[in-house]
Amino acid sequence: MPLPIRWRYLLSLLCGAVLLAEPLAAGARELAAEVDEMVEVEVATVGLAGFGGPPVVLLREPGAREVIPIFIGVSEAGAILRGLAGERSPRPMTHDLLGDVLGGIDATLERVYVDAIVDHTFLGMLELRLPGRDETLLIDSRPSDAIALALFAGASIHVAPKVLEAARNIEYEGLDEQVVVALGISVTPVTDDLREALGLPDRPGVLVSDVRGPAAEAGLRPGALLLEVNGEVPDTPLRYLELVRDTAVDEDARLRYWQEGEENELEVTTDVPPPQPVPRLRHDVPGVRT
């Protein structure tokens, strides 16, 4: 089916921008840190800076005892939460649209970077791979936009050490009712209705709503009740994140969970799992995604 006229027009503009990108690259901002020195992180959830302050995205650094907060906007916070929950809007929002456009011109978002703080402002970059070019293209971006786009496109997220160190000084508070991701495992609060619908036991824990990476390969599935992390009960999603964060350096996290009538155990590396894009909605398949 041919693209609507407005889409063809938009794609032609973007293709033109891509063709012009190389001669303009000399005047563009360069990365403020060496790529090899940056740390790959996992997006955990969204919180607030201080009491009732602006939203922050919380990033999990493997092997670190802190979660790293970075300031973001309200709309980007909503997009990041949708990405963590594996949800797409019925009609494309800004980050869905940009991801679809990149796919329309065969461009791939490979990485995003949060590489500097200048005048209390976080700076970010998109790393794109374009057809017919050996070198990748770096595009200046707000980190909030870059992180939201990375979740939908399945790109990895890398943060400069100086940014990690500076961000540790930001005070934040989490939101217990939000989805939280760590080790590639998305968890949410478990309600009485969900317990009844899924046949879960009346025990404290959090509900696994999505899973990828090593935990999925080991057999953990959505709908499981996560009972323990390193021998302690994660009674809220944020408590789950804290227990993962407190896993000893160079040790795997030990998980106990209830699934399909049985208790199981597994050990999962605390490394950042490979990113996966959020699937596009299929209107021909009925169902509900939690």
KETORZA-649890 format. One line per 8 residues: number of its first residue (from 1); their letters; for each residue x, y, z of N, C-alpha, C. Coordinates in Angstrom, 2 decimals. Layout:
N
NUM> A> X,Y,Z,X,Y,Z,X,Y,Z | ...
END
This chain:
290
1> MPLPIRWR> 0.84,-1.19,0.00,0.00,0.00,0.00,0.88,1.24,0.00 | 0.68,2.19,-0.92,1.52,3.39,-0.95,1.30,4.25,0.28 | 2.38,4.96,0.68,2.29,5.84,1.83,1.41,7.03,1.51 | 0.65,7.56,2.50,-0.10,8.78,2.28,0.83,9.91,1.87 | 0.25,10.92,1.21,1.06,12.03,0.69,1.85,12.70,1.80 | 1.21,12.92,2.98,1.92,13.64,4.05,3.12,12.85,4.53 | 3.02,11.50,4.53,4.15,10.68,4.95,5.27,10.72,3.92 | 4.89,10.67,2.62,5.92,10.73,1.59,6.66,12.05,1.66
9> YLLSLLCG> 5.91,13.12,1.96,6.53,14.44,2.07,7.50,14.47,3.25 | 7.05,13.92,4.40,7.89,13.91,5.58,9.15,13.09,5.36 | 8.99,11.93,4.74,10.15,11.08,4.49,11.13,11.74,3.53 | 10.60,12.46,2.54,11.50,13.14,1.59,12.29,14.23,2.31 | 11.66,14.94,3.25,12.38,15.95,4.01,13.49,15.32,4.86 | 13.16,14.18,5.49,14.16,13.53,6.33,15.30,12.96,5.51 | 14.97,12.39,4.38,16.03,11.87,3.51,16.96,13.00,3.09 | 16.38,14.14,2.79,17.20,15.29,2.43,18.08,15.72,3.58
17> AVLLAEPL> 17.52,15.68,4.80,18.31,16.06,5.97,19.46,15.09,6.18 | 19.22,13.80,5.93,20.27,12.81,6.08,21.38,13.05,5.07 | 21.00,13.37,3.83,22.00,13.61,2.80,22.85,14.84,3.13 | 22.22,15.81,3.81,22.96,17.03,4.17,23.75,16.86,5.46 | 23.52,15.77,6.18,24.10,15.64,7.52,25.62,15.63,7.48 | 26.24,14.97,6.48,27.69,14.85,6.48,28.38,16.19,6.33 | 27.99,17.05,5.40,28.67,18.32,5.34,28.42,19.20,6.55 | 27.30,18.99,7.25,27.02,19.81,8.42,27.69,19.27,9.67
25> AAGARELA> 28.21,18.01,9.60,28.73,17.37,10.80,29.89,18.14,11.42 | 30.67,18.84,10.60,31.82,19.55,11.14,31.41,20.61,12.15 | 30.23,21.19,12.00,29.77,22.21,12.93,28.91,21.68,14.04 | 28.66,20.36,14.07,27.80,19.77,15.08,28.58,19.55,16.38 | 27.83,19.37,17.48,28.48,19.08,18.75,29.10,17.70,18.72 | 30.27,17.56,19.31,30.93,16.27,19.40,30.67,15.66,20.77 | 30.80,14.35,20.85,30.65,13.69,22.14,31.66,14.25,23.14 | 31.18,14.48,24.36,32.03,15.08,25.38,32.80,14.03,26.18
33> AEVDEMVE> 32.65,12.76,25.85,33.36,11.69,26.55,33.68,10.59,25.55 | 34.69,9.81,25.87,35.07,8.69,25.01,34.02,7.57,25.13 | 33.66,7.02,23.99,32.63,5.98,23.98,33.04,4.80,24.86 | 34.32,4.39,24.79,34.77,3.23,25.54,34.71,3.44,27.05 | 34.66,4.71,27.49,34.63,4.99,28.92,33.20,5.05,29.46 | 32.22,5.14,28.59,30.84,5.27,29.04,30.31,3.95,29.59 | 29.31,4.07,30.46,28.75,2.90,31.13,27.36,2.63,30.57 | 27.12,1.38,30.15,25.78,1.02,29.69,24.86,0.87,30.90
41> VEVATVGL> 23.68,1.45,30.82,22.73,1.43,31.94,21.40,0.86,31.49 | 20.59,0.53,32.47,19.24,0.02,32.23,18.23,1.02,32.79 | 17.22,1.36,32.01,16.17,2.25,32.50,15.31,1.48,33.49 | 15.22,1.99,34.73,14.49,1.27,35.77,13.06,1.76,35.90 | 12.87,3.06,36.05,11.53,3.60,36.20,11.61,5.12,36.16 | 10.51,5.76,36.50,10.44,7.22,36.57,10.07,7.61,37.99 | 10.71,8.66,38.50,10.39,9.17,39.82,10.28,10.68,39.80 | 10.39,11.29,40.98,10.33,12.74,41.12,11.58,13.23,41.84
49> AGFGGPPV> 12.08,14.39,41.42,13.22,15.01,42.11,12.71,15.69,43.36 | 13.14,15.21,44.52,12.67,15.79,45.77,11.19,15.50,45.98 | 10.56,16.31,46.81,9.14,16.12,47.11,8.31,16.95,46.14 | 7.62,16.28,45.23,6.77,16.97,44.27,7.53,17.76,43.23 | 8.81,17.42,43.01,9.62,18.14,42.04,9.41,17.63,40.63 | 10.28,18.05,39.69,10.15,17.60,38.29,10.45,16.12,38.17 | 9.96,15.48,37.10,10.22,14.05,36.93,11.68,13.78,36.60 | 12.13,12.60,37.01,13.46,12.11,36.66,13.32,10.68,36.17
57> VLLREPGA> 14.19,10.28,35.26,14.27,8.88,34.87,15.37,8.25,35.71 | 15.10,7.08,36.26,16.05,6.40,37.13,16.76,5.32,36.33 | 18.08,5.40,36.31,18.91,4.49,35.53,19.68,3.57,36.48 | 19.68,2.27,36.18,20.43,1.32,37.00,21.79,1.08,36.37 | 22.82,1.36,37.16,24.19,1.11,36.74,24.63,-0.23,37.33 | 24.99,-1.23,36.51,25.38,-2.53,37.05,26.56,-2.40,38.02 | 26.47,-3.09,39.14,27.56,-3.08,40.11,27.58,-1.87,41.02 | 26.65,-0.94,40.86,26.61,0.26,41.70,25.49,0.14,42.72
65> REVIPIFI> 25.65,0.79,43.86,24.65,0.73,44.93,23.62,1.83,44.81 | 23.83,2.77,43.87,22.86,3.85,43.67,22.12,3.68,42.36 | 20.94,4.30,42.29,20.22,4.46,41.04,20.43,5.90,40.59 | 20.71,6.11,39.31,21.10,7.42,38.82,19.89,8.16,38.27 | 19.51,9.32,38.85,18.38,10.10,38.33,18.84,11.17,37.33 | 18.09,11.32,36.26,18.36,12.36,35.26,17.06,13.10,34.99 | 17.10,14.43,35.02,15.90,15.23,34.83,15.31,15.02,33.44 | 13.98,14.93,33.38,13.27,14.79,32.11,11.99,15.63,32.17
73> GVSEAGAI> 11.32,15.78,31.02,10.07,16.50,30.97,8.89,15.59,31.27 | 7.73,16.19,31.48,6.53,15.43,31.83,6.11,14.51,30.68 | 6.10,15.03,29.44,5.68,14.19,28.31,6.67,13.06,28.07 | 7.98,13.34,28.26,8.97,12.28,28.10,8.83,11.23,29.20 | 8.46,11.67,30.41,8.24,10.72,31.49,7.12,9.74,31.12 | 6.04,10.28,30.55,4.94,9.42,30.11,5.37,8.45,29.03 | 6.19,8.94,28.08,6.66,8.07,26.99,7.56,6.97,27.54 | 8.43,7.31,28.49,9.33,6.32,29.06,8.54,5.26,29.83
81> LRGLAGER> 7.54,5.68,30.59,6.72,4.71,31.32,5.97,3.80,30.36 | 5.48,4.35,29.24,4.81,3.49,28.25,5.79,2.49,27.67 | 7.02,2.96,27.40,8.02,2.04,26.86,8.37,0.94,27.84 | 8.50,1.28,29.13,8.81,0.27,30.14,7.68,-0.74,30.27 | 6.45,-0.27,30.11,5.30,-1.16,30.21,5.03,-1.92,28.91 | 5.84,-1.64,27.87,5.64,-2.31,26.59,4.40,-1.86,25.87 | 4.01,-0.60,26.07,2.77,-0.09,25.48,3.07,0.92,24.38 | 2.28,0.89,23.35,2.29,1.92,22.31,0.90,2.53,22.22
89> SPRPMTHD> 0.86,3.81,21.92,-0.43,4.47,21.75,-1.09,3.98,20.47 | -2.44,3.93,20.45,-3.12,3.54,19.20,-2.73,4.41,18.02 | -2.50,5.70,18.28,-1.98,6.60,17.27,-0.59,7.03,17.67 | 0.36,7.13,16.72,1.77,7.37,17.10,1.98,8.71,17.79 | 2.61,8.64,18.97,3.06,9.83,19.67,4.42,10.23,19.07 | 5.02,11.29,19.61,6.24,11.83,19.01,7.34,10.79,18.87 | 7.60,10.03,19.95,8.72,9.09,19.91,8.39,7.87,19.06 | 7.11,7.45,19.06,6.70,6.39,18.13,6.90,6.86,16.70
97> LLGDVLGG> 6.49,8.09,16.43,6.57,8.64,15.07,8.01,8.70,14.59 | 8.91,9.22,15.43,10.30,9.33,15.00,10.90,7.95,14.77 | 10.57,6.99,15.63,11.05,5.63,15.41,10.53,5.05,14.12 | 9.25,5.30,13.80,8.69,4.80,12.55,9.34,5.47,11.33 | 9.64,6.76,11.49,10.28,7.48,10.38,11.68,6.95,10.14 | 12.44,6.70,11.21,13.78,6.14,11.03,13.70,4.79,10.32 | 12.71,3.98,10.71,12.53,2.71,10.02,12.14,2.90,8.57 | 11.37,3.97,8.29,10.93,4.23,6.92,12.07,4.58,5.97
105> IDATLERV> 13.16,5.12,6.53,14.32,5.45,5.67,15.47,4.47,5.92 | 15.14,3.32,6.55,16.13,2.26,6.80,17.28,2.72,7.69 | 17.03,3.69,8.56,18.04,4.11,9.52,17.84,3.34,10.82 | 18.93,3.00,11.49,18.86,2.24,12.73,19.44,3.06,13.87 | 18.68,3.19,14.95,19.21,3.81,16.16,19.98,2.74,16.93 | 21.30,2.88,16.99,22.12,1.85,17.61,22.37,2.13,19.09 | 22.69,3.37,19.42,22.97,3.73,20.80,22.47,5.15,21.07 | 22.22,5.44,22.34,22.04,6.82,22.74,23.03,7.08,23.88
113> YVDAIVDH> 23.47,8.33,23.97,24.46,8.71,24.97,23.94,9.87,25.81 | 24.26,9.83,27.09,24.14,10.99,27.97,25.58,11.31,28.34 | 26.16,12.31,27.68,27.61,12.44,27.70,28.14,13.64,28.48 | 27.28,14.57,28.91,27.80,15.76,29.60,26.69,16.46,30.37 | 27.12,17.29,31.33,26.25,18.25,32.00,26.89,19.62,31.84 | 26.16,20.55,31.25,26.65,21.91,31.04,25.62,22.87,31.62 | 26.06,23.71,32.56,25.16,24.68,33.20,23.92,23.98,33.76 | 24.13,22.85,34.44,23.07,22.07,35.09,22.09,21.46,34.07
121> TFLGMLEL> 22.50,21.36,32.82,21.66,20.76,31.78,22.34,19.50,31.25 | 21.59,18.39,31.23,22.12,17.16,30.67,22.12,17.24,29.15 | 23.19,16.71,28.53,23.30,16.67,27.08,23.31,15.22,26.60 | 22.70,15.00,25.44,22.63,13.65,24.90,22.91,13.60,23.41 | 23.07,12.39,22.91,23.34,12.16,21.49,22.62,10.90,21.02 | 22.19,10.92,19.77,21.71,9.71,19.10,22.81,9.22,18.17 | 23.01,7.92,18.13,23.95,7.33,17.18,23.15,6.53,16.15 | 23.13,7.00,14.92,22.35,6.38,13.85,23.25,5.70,12.85
129> RLPGRDET> 22.79,4.56,12.37,23.46,3.90,11.24,22.56,4.04,10.02 | 23.12,4.59,8.94,22.36,4.89,7.74,22.78,3.97,6.60 | 21.85,3.60,5.74,22.20,2.74,4.61,23.21,3.42,3.69 | 24.22,2.65,3.26,25.20,3.19,2.34,26.33,3.95,2.98 | 26.35,4.03,4.32,27.41,4.75,5.02,28.14,3.80,5.96 | 29.48,3.85,5.95,30.27,3.00,6.83,30.29,3.56,8.25 | 30.34,4.88,8.40,30.40,5.49,9.71,29.01,5.84,10.21 | 28.85,5.76,11.53,27.56,6.14,12.11,27.47,7.67,12.19
137> LLIDSRPS> 26.25,8.15,12.38,25.98,9.58,12.43,25.53,9.93,13.84 | 26.12,10.98,14.43,25.75,11.46,15.76,24.85,12.67,15.64 | 23.72,12.64,16.34,22.75,13.73,16.32,22.55,14.24,17.75 | 22.75,15.54,17.96,22.54,16.14,19.27,21.08,15.97,19.70 | 20.86,15.66,20.98,19.51,15.37,21.44,19.39,15.68,22.93 | 18.18,15.99,23.36,17.92,16.00,24.80,17.95,14.56,25.29 | 18.59,14.30,26.44,18.63,12.92,26.94,17.24,12.32,27.14 | 16.27,13.12,27.57,14.93,12.58,27.80,14.33,12.04,26.50
145> DAIALALF> 14.48,12.79,25.40,14.00,12.31,24.10,14.78,11.07,23.66 | 16.10,11.12,23.85,16.95,10.01,23.42,16.60,8.73,24.15 | 16.39,8.82,25.47,16.09,7.63,26.26,14.72,7.07,25.89 | 13.73,7.95,25.72,12.41,7.48,25.31,12.47,6.78,23.96 | 13.19,7.37,23.02,13.31,6.77,21.69,14.06,5.44,21.76 | 15.09,5.36,22.62,15.85,4.12,22.76,14.96,2.98,23.23 | 14.04,3.26,24.16,13.16,2.20,24.65,12.28,1.64,23.55 | 11.73,2.53,22.71,10.85,2.06,21.65,11.61,1.40,20.52
153> AGASIHVA> 12.86,1.87,20.26,13.63,1.35,19.13,14.51,0.17,19.52 | 14.70,-0.07,20.82,15.56,-1.17,21.23,17.03,-0.84,21.13 | 17.41,0.40,21.45,18.81,0.82,21.41,19.39,0.82,22.83 | 20.69,0.64,22.93,21.34,0.66,24.24,21.59,2.10,24.68 | 21.72,2.29,26.00,21.86,3.62,26.60,23.17,3.66,27.37 | 23.98,4.68,27.10,25.33,4.77,27.68,25.51,6.15,28.31 | 26.10,6.18,29.50,26.25,7.42,30.26,27.72,7.63,30.61 | 28.17,8.88,30.46,29.55,9.22,30.78,29.79,9.15,32.28
161> PKVLEAAR> 30.98,8.73,32.72,31.27,8.64,34.16,31.06,9.95,34.90 | 31.43,11.08,34.31,31.23,12.37,34.99,29.76,12.67,35.18 | 28.92,12.25,34.25,27.48,12.46,34.39,26.94,11.58,35.52 | 27.38,10.32,35.57,26.95,9.42,36.63,27.30,10.00,38.00 | 28.52,10.51,38.11,28.97,11.04,39.40,28.17,12.27,39.80 | 27.93,13.17,38.86,27.17,14.39,39.18,25.71,14.08,39.50 | 25.12,13.13,38.78,23.70,12.82,38.97,23.43,12.15,40.31 | 24.46,11.52,40.89,24.26,10.86,42.19,23.88,11.85,43.29
169> NIEYEGLD> 24.16,13.12,43.08,23.85,14.14,44.09,22.40,14.62,44.02 | 21.65,14.16,43.02,20.25,14.58,42.88,19.37,13.72,43.79 | 18.62,14.37,44.65,17.70,13.63,45.51,16.41,13.32,44.75 | 15.87,12.15,44.98,14.66,11.75,44.26,13.79,10.87,45.15 | 12.54,10.74,44.75,11.64,9.79,45.39,10.96,8.98,44.31 | 10.80,7.70,44.58,10.18,6.82,43.59,8.66,6.83,43.71 | 8.04,6.20,42.76,6.58,6.08,42.72,6.26,4.59,42.79 | 5.74,4.15,43.94,5.57,2.72,44.19,4.66,2.02,43.19
177> EQVVVALG> 3.70,2.75,42.64,2.71,2.09,41.79,3.16,1.97,40.33 | 4.34,2.47,40.00,4.79,2.43,38.62,5.47,1.10,38.30 | 5.55,0.79,37.01,6.31,-0.36,36.58,7.79,-0.08,36.83 | 8.52,-1.11,37.26,9.96,-1.01,37.50,10.64,-2.13,36.74 | 11.78,-1.81,36.15,12.53,-2.80,35.36,13.93,-2.93,35.94 | 14.38,-4.15,36.13,15.76,-4.45,36.50,16.06,-5.87,36.07 | 17.25,-6.09,35.54,17.67,-7.41,35.05,16.83,-7.87,33.86 | 16.19,-6.92,33.18,15.31,-7.28,32.08,13.95,-7.78,32.52
185> ISVTPVTD> 13.66,-7.68,33.82,12.40,-8.15,34.39,11.56,-6.94,34.78 | 10.37,-6.80,34.19,9.44,-5.73,34.54,8.50,-6.23,35.61 | 8.34,-5.45,36.69,7.46,-5.86,37.77,6.49,-4.73,38.10 | 5.32,-5.11,38.56,4.27,-4.17,38.97,3.66,-4.67,40.28 | 2.93,-3.81,40.99,2.23,-4.30,42.19,1.22,-5.38,41.81 | 0.99,-6.31,42.72,0.01,-7.36,42.47,-1.24,-7.05,43.28 | -2.38,-6.93,42.59,-3.64,-6.61,43.25,-4.43,-7.89,43.52 | -5.48,-7.75,44.34,-6.33,-8.91,44.62,-6.98,-9.43,43.34
193> DLREALGL> -7.39,-8.52,42.46,-8.02,-8.94,41.21,-7.03,-9.73,40.34 | -5.78,-9.27,40.31,-4.79,-9.99,39.51,-4.47,-11.35,40.14 | -4.42,-11.40,41.46,-4.18,-12.70,42.11,-5.26,-13.70,41.71 | -6.51,-13.24,41.74,-7.62,-14.14,41.42,-7.59,-14.53,39.94 | -7.35,-13.56,39.08,-7.36,-13.84,37.64,-6.23,-14.77,37.23 | -5.06,-14.63,37.87,-3.89,-15.42,37.48,-3.67,-16.63,38.38 | -4.54,-16.79,39.40,-4.40,-17.94,40.29,-3.14,-17.88,41.13 | -2.76,-16.68,41.57,-1.52,-16.51,42.33,-1.76,-16.78,43.82
201> PDRPGVLV> -0.77,-17.27,44.53,-0.93,-17.53,45.96,-1.00,-16.23,46.75 | -1.57,-16.31,47.94,-1.71,-15.14,48.81,-0.40,-14.95,49.59 | 0.62,-14.51,48.86,1.95,-14.30,49.46,2.49,-12.96,48.97 | 3.32,-12.29,49.79,3.88,-11.01,49.35,4.85,-11.18,48.20 | 4.89,-10.19,47.35,5.78,-10.22,46.20,5.31,-9.22,45.16 | 5.90,-9.27,44.00,5.52,-8.39,42.90,5.25,-9.23,41.66 | 4.41,-8.71,40.78,4.01,-9.43,39.59,4.99,-9.17,38.45 | 5.42,-10.22,37.79,6.27,-10.10,36.60,5.35,-9.82,35.41
209> SDVRGPAA> 5.48,-8.62,34.83,4.62,-8.25,33.70,5.31,-8.45,32.36 | 6.64,-8.49,32.35,7.39,-8.72,31.12,8.77,-9.20,31.51 | 9.42,-9.93,30.62,10.76,-10.44,30.92,11.50,-10.68,29.63 | 12.80,-10.36,29.63,13.65,-10.59,28.47,15.06,-10.89,28.94 | 15.91,-11.30,28.02,17.30,-11.55,28.36,17.50,-12.85,29.10 | 18.55,-12.95,29.93,18.87,-14.21,30.62,17.74,-14.77,31.47 | 16.95,-13.90,32.13,15.86,-14.40,32.96,14.81,-15.11,32.12 | 14.52,-14.58,30.93,13.57,-15.24,30.03,14.14,-16.56,29.53
217> EAGLRPGA> 15.42,-16.56,29.22,16.06,-17.78,28.73,16.07,-18.87,29.80 | 16.07,-18.46,31.08,16.06,-19.42,32.18,14.67,-19.93,32.51 | 13.64,-19.36,31.86,12.29,-19.89,32.03,11.31,-19.00,32.76 | 11.74,-17.83,33.24,10.80,-16.91,33.90,9.85,-16.33,32.86 | 8.55,-16.25,33.20,7.55,-15.81,32.25,6.66,-14.72,32.86 | 6.07,-13.87,32.02,5.08,-12.91,32.53,3.94,-13.64,33.25 | 3.46,-13.05,34.33,2.42,-13.69,35.13,2.95,-14.39,36.35 | 4.27,-14.52,36.47,4.86,-15.14,37.65,4.81,-14.17,38.83
225> LLLEVNGE> 4.83,-14.70,40.04,4.89,-13.89,41.25,6.31,-13.98,41.78 | 7.01,-12.85,41.80,8.39,-12.81,42.28,8.38,-12.72,43.80 | 8.90,-13.74,44.47,8.77,-13.87,45.92,9.98,-13.34,46.69 | 11.18,-13.55,46.15,12.38,-13.16,46.87,13.47,-12.73,45.90 | 14.30,-11.78,46.36,15.54,-11.41,45.67,16.65,-11.49,46.72 | 17.59,-12.38,46.50,18.69,-12.58,47.46,18.17,-12.86,48.86 | 17.08,-13.63,48.93,16.55,-14.05,50.22,15.63,-13.06,50.89 | 15.37,-11.90,50.27,14.48,-10.90,50.87,13.27,-10.67,49.97
233> VPDTPLRY> 12.14,-10.27,50.60,10.88,-10.13,49.89,10.77,-8.75,49.23 | 10.53,-8.69,47.93,10.26,-7.41,47.26,8.77,-7.08,47.33 | 8.35,-6.39,48.40,6.91,-6.16,48.58,6.38,-5.02,47.72 | 7.26,-4.24,47.11,6.85,-3.21,46.15,7.83,-3.25,44.98 | 7.45,-2.69,43.82,8.38,-2.64,42.69,9.69,-1.92,43.03 | 9.61,-0.81,43.78,10.83,-0.09,44.14,11.71,-0.91,45.08 | 11.08,-1.69,45.95,11.88,-2.56,46.82,12.60,-3.61,45.99 | 11.96,-4.09,44.95,12.63,-5.03,44.02,13.88,-4.38,43.44
241> LELVRDTA> 13.76,-3.13,42.98,14.91,-2.43,42.41,16.02,-2.28,43.44 | 15.65,-1.95,44.69,16.66,-1.79,45.74,17.40,-3.09,46.00 | 16.68,-4.20,46.02,17.32,-5.49,46.30,18.26,-5.89,45.16 | 17.84,-5.63,43.94,18.74,-5.90,42.80,19.97,-5.02,42.90 | 19.76,-3.75,43.21,20.86,-2.79,43.33,21.85,-3.21,44.41 | 21.35,-3.84,45.49,22.21,-4.21,46.61,22.90,-5.56,46.42 | 22.70,-6.18,45.27,23.41,-7.43,44.99,24.91,-7.17,45.00 | 25.66,-8.03,45.65,27.11,-7.83,45.76,27.75,-7.77,44.37
249> VDEDARLR> 28.77,-6.93,44.27,29.49,-6.78,43.00,30.06,-8.14,42.57 | 29.94,-8.42,41.28,30.46,-9.65,40.68,29.69,-10.90,41.12 | 28.51,-10.71,41.71,27.66,-11.86,42.03,26.35,-11.75,41.27 | 25.74,-12.92,40.99,24.44,-12.94,40.35,23.34,-12.68,41.38 | 22.22,-12.13,40.91,21.05,-11.97,41.78,20.31,-13.30,41.86 | 19.95,-13.70,43.08,19.24,-14.96,43.30,17.74,-14.66,43.44 | 16.95,-15.23,42.55,15.51,-14.98,42.53,14.74,-16.25,42.87 | 13.67,-16.07,43.66,12.71,-17.16,43.91,11.36,-16.65,43.43
257> YWQEGEEN> 10.64,-17.49,42.69,9.37,-17.05,42.13,8.39,-18.21,42.04 | 7.10,-17.84,42.02,6.01,-18.80,41.87,5.48,-18.71,40.45 | 5.42,-19.86,39.77,4.97,-19.86,38.39,4.31,-21.21,38.08 | 3.07,-21.12,37.60,2.32,-22.31,37.19,2.27,-23.36,38.30 | 1.97,-22.89,39.52,1.76,-23.80,40.64,3.00,-24.29,41.33 | 4.18,-23.83,40.93,5.43,-24.31,41.53,6.34,-23.14,41.89 | 7.15,-23.36,42.94,8.20,-22.40,43.27,9.47,-22.79,42.51 | 10.14,-21.78,42.00,11.37,-22.00,41.25,12.43,-21.01,41.70
265> ELEVTTDV> 13.68,-21.32,41.42,14.79,-20.44,41.71,15.65,-20.28,40.47 | 16.26,-19.11,40.34,17.23,-18.90,39.27,18.22,-17.83,39.69 | 19.35,-17.82,39.06,20.36,-16.80,39.27,20.53,-16.02,37.98 | 20.55,-14.69,38.09,20.60,-13.83,36.91,21.75,-12.85,37.06 | 22.53,-12.69,36.02,23.60,-11.70,36.02,23.03,-10.29,36.16 | 23.75,-9.43,36.85,23.31,-8.05,37.02,23.75,-7.16,35.85 | 24.39,-7.73,34.84,24.73,-6.95,33.65,23.45,-6.46,32.97 | 23.57,-5.39,32.18,22.41,-4.88,31.44,22.06,-5.86,30.34
273> PPPQPVPR> 20.82,-6.36,30.29,20.43,-7.31,29.25,20.34,-6.63,27.89 | 20.42,-7.39,26.80,20.30,-6.78,25.46,18.97,-6.06,25.31 | 18.98,-4.85,24.76,17.71,-4.11,24.59,16.85,-4.75,23.51 | 15.55,-4.56,23.65,14.59,-5.05,22.66,13.59,-3.94,22.35 | 13.21,-3.77,21.09,12.23,-2.73,20.77,10.85,-3.09,21.29 | 10.04,-2.06,21.53,8.64,-2.27,21.91,7.88,-2.69,20.67 | 7.20,-3.83,20.67,6.49,-4.28,19.47,5.43,-3.29,19.03 | 5.24,-3.19,17.73,4.17,-2.35,17.20,2.82,-3.00,17.44
281> LRHDVPGV> 1.81,-2.18,17.60,0.46,-2.70,17.82,-0.04,-3.43,16.58 | -0.71,-4.54,16.81,-1.34,-5.26,15.73,-2.85,-5.18,15.94 | -3.52,-4.45,15.10,-4.97,-4.22,15.28,-5.80,-5.43,14.90 | -5.17,-6.43,14.23,-5.94,-7.61,13.83,-5.93,-8.69,14.88 | -5.21,-8.47,15.99,-5.11,-9.49,17.04,-5.73,-8.95,18.32 | -6.88,-9.50,18.76,-7.48,-9.02,20.01,-6.66,-9.46,21.20 | -6.72,-8.70,22.29,-6.02,-9.08,23.51,-5.75,-7.87,24.37 | -5.20,-8.15,25.54,-4.88,-7.10,26.50,-3.44,-7.30,26.93
289> RT> -2.67,-6.20,26.95,-1.31,-6.25,27.44,-1.24,-5.45,28.72 | -0.70,-6.04,29.80,-0.60,-5.34,31.08,0.79,-4.77,31.25
END
